[in-house]
Amino acid sequence: MTSARDTHAAPLESVLAQDRTVVLGGLAGVSGLAWAYSISEATGMHWTETHLPHAGAWDTRVFAVVFIMWSVMMVAMMVPSASPVVLAYAALHRKQDTGQRPLGAVTAFVVGYVVVWTMFSAAATVAQWSLHRAALISAVGASTSAPFGGGLLVVAGVFQWTSLKSACLTHCRSPFLFFITSWREGTAGAFKMGLEHGVFCLGCCWALMGLMFFAGVMNIYWLAGLSILVLVEKAVPSGVRLGKLAGAVMIGWGIYVVSHGV
């Protein structure tokens, strides 16, 4: 015999499945466009000649181009890894208000998340200019100094084992406590929650993003590898252990780079 509770739950689950499909489609579309742009820029061999000077001087146009490049690259790398959290937020929002589609709130949440990484992109642009001016990286943003490049690897590797990394990664892997304690209603509330989640995500991944200055900012293979590592850390059951293993490899690699001057 079907109970009233079961009768109510069936349509809700159907609606949740529809919301999930729409949200996943939107996230995939945004990520796909960002990846298409990043791949196009990375594989266009005229990138350095058309966008970056080989001397230390940058003008407003160069800053704008590099900032856009970083911003789109962060969307390509970070939005896929945030998808489980976004889907969880959409489901909780729907269950709290079954009469309203959560798409507006979900969009605000994602925008807040992206704003954090856009701010990081601005900082990364300034860092790239400073490192380029100091001749520590090439025109394509790759390390030209063994101590600097090896140091990046060691710092990123050590950070993988820190308590700050662990705390931020725990939030990204299990965000329900965050939703329970920090839930805010409305579009503005969703935006603020997206900002907060973005800060945790930045705290988890900033050192890995700094490794873009090791192999090259537009090195598509490095970009893909780091994206996969970030996704594995957040979504795979053994992601925490794999992240620490990757950190140990980075430390060893960094020591090798510094000691052999490569």
Summary of the structure (lengths in Angstrom):
residues: 262
radius of gyration: 20.6
end to end distance: 72.1
largest distance: 77.4
contacts: 847
relative contact order: 0.13
helix: 81%
strand: 1%
